Amino acid sequence: MTPPETAASAALLGALCGVFNGLLAGAVMRRAVAASQPVFFAAFVAGFFYRLLFLLGALWLLRNEKYIIIVAFAAALILAQLILEVILVPRGPWTSKRS
């Protein structure tokens, strides 16, 4: 696979990677929300480090590209996984239910 050549293609690739990470993290957190506190916090910390290592690995692969490509990729990845994780993780018993 060749690296993205434009900022738009880098943002699209970052968004696709972010969707993958967001779906994976959302699935894990959905299961962990109903579990005990130690399980929830372990899943949360593991997910944080997984996303951090994924981002660092992706940036390492793009290290020889222009800065605009790196910034577009990283911003789209973080935004996509954040949006998906917020949407997919259900509210816990400590919050009010949506109508």
C-alpha positions in Angstrom: 0.0 0.0 0.0 1.3 3.4 -0.9 1.1 6.3 1.5 -1.5 9.0 0.8 -0.4 11.8 -1.6 -2.9 14.5 -0.7 -4.3 15.8 2.5 -7.8 14.7 1.4 -6.7 11.1 0.8 -4.8 11.1 4.1 -8.0 12.3 5.9 -10.0 9.6 4.2 -7.5 6.9 5.2 -7.4 8.3 8.8 -11.2 8.3 9.0 -11.3 4.7 7.8 -8.7 3.7 10.4 -10.6 5.7 13.0 -13.9 3.9 12.1 -12.1 0.6 12.6 -10.7 1.7 16.0 -14.0 3.3 17.1 -16.0 0.2 16.3 -13.5 -2.1 18.1 -13.3 0.2 21.1 -17.0 0.7 21.2 -17.6 -3.1 21.2 -15.2 -3.7 24.0 -16.5 -0.8 26.1 -20.2 -1.9 25.6 -19.3 -5.2 27.2 -17.2 -3.6 29.9 -19.9 -1.0 31.0 -22.0 -3.8 32.5 -19.1 -5.5 34.2 -17.6 -4.7 37.6 -15.5 -1.6 38.1 -12.1 -3.3 37.9 -13.0 -4.9 34.6 -14.3 -1.6 33.2 -11.2 0.3 34.2 -8.9 -2.4 32.8 -10.8 -2.3 29.5 -10.7 1.5 29.5 -6.9 1.6 30.1 -6.2 -1.2 27.6 -8.3 0.6 25.0 -6.5 3.9 25.6 -3.1 2.3 25.2 -4.2 0.3 22.1 -5.5 3.5 20.4 -2.3 5.4 21.4 0.0 2.6 20.0 -2.1 2.4 16.8 -1.8 6.2 16.3 2.0 6.1 17.0 2.4 3.2 14.6 0.5 4.9 11.9 2.4 8.1 12.4 5.7 6.2 12.3 4.7 4.7 8.9 4.0 8.3 7.7 7.1 9.8 9.2 8.6 10.7 5.7 5.5 12.4 4.4 4.6 16.1 4.5 3.3 17.6 7.7 -0.1 18.4 6.2 -0.6 14.7 5.4 0.4 13.6 8.9 -1.9 16.2 10.5 -4.9 15.4 8.3 -4.5 11.7 8.9 -4.1 12.0 12.7 -7.0 14.5 13.1 -9.4 12.4 11.0 -8.4 9.2 12.9 -8.9 10.7 16.3 -12.2 12.5 15.4 -13.7 9.4 13.7 -12.9 7.0 16.6 -14.1 9.6 19.2 -17.4 10.1 17.4 -18.0 6.4 17.0 -17.0 5.5 20.6 -19.3 8.2 22.0 -22.2 7.0 19.8 -21.7 3.3 20.4 -21.1 3.1 24.1 -24.5 3.1 25.8 -25.3 5.2 28.8 -24.6 3.5 32.1 -27.0 3.2 35.0 -25.5 6.3 36.6 -26.9 8.6 33.9 -30.5 9.4 32.8 -31.9 7.3 30.0 -32.6 8.8 26.6 -36.2 9.2 25.6 
